[in-house]
């Protein structure tokens, strides 16, 4: 889910979301227990990095100057959705791949991620378009890339 430097923030987020869904489908179809657990850990790591970079850069930018608190209320929901997916990934790690509970949790993760992505594309992208010009969207993309790269380095250091 590493960001591409040629895209504005909406393109980067869209690509990240596509990768997350593709990786999730690959995890759902994995039949080898060891590989499934490895894919689950990697997908969780990618989700956490994406979520933290998005929260730090995108959500905060949308909240800035929001006098009525509407953007803040919606970003609070997005924060909670990110947290719920992370928690479900953690609980999934405690289940054996292929079991009914594993499959049920994986289906809930998929549904929550899809709903989260659809809402972001419909609502948040419209807010970004309305609030920022092309230069602002490109600058946000640069900040997102920087946050993403730093978080990736931190996650790798924790894993070592």
Phi, psi and omega in degrees: 000022181293133182294153178257133187289344185272357188253154171280176189300323180296318178297317180298313180296318179301314180294318176302316181295318178298318179296317180300315180293321178295317179294323178295318177294322177297320177296317181297330182265357181286125182260340179279124185301314182296315179293324178298315180295321178295318178295321179297315179298317181293318179295320177297317179300313179297321179296315181298315180298312179301311184299314181295318178295318180295315180297314184293319187263303190282307183300317181295323178295321179292326181287333183300127178075011180275092186290331182272348178082008182293315180295323179296317180297317180289322179292330175299319176297319180295320176302315182294320177299316177301315180298317180297317179297315178301317179295319178295322175298319178298316180291325178299323180298339180270001179251158178273127179305141178091347179283166178300317181295317177303308182297321179296313178298319179297321177295321178293317177302312180301313181297318179293317179296316179299315180298316179301313181295314180301318180293317178298314181297321182283315188262305187294320180297322177296319177296318178298316180297320181287326188268334187233141173276180184302319180296318178295322178292323177291319178297321178295321178299320178295316178295320178297314179302317180297313179297317180300313180297317179295317179295323177298316178298318179297317180295321178294321179294321178296324183285336183284000000 
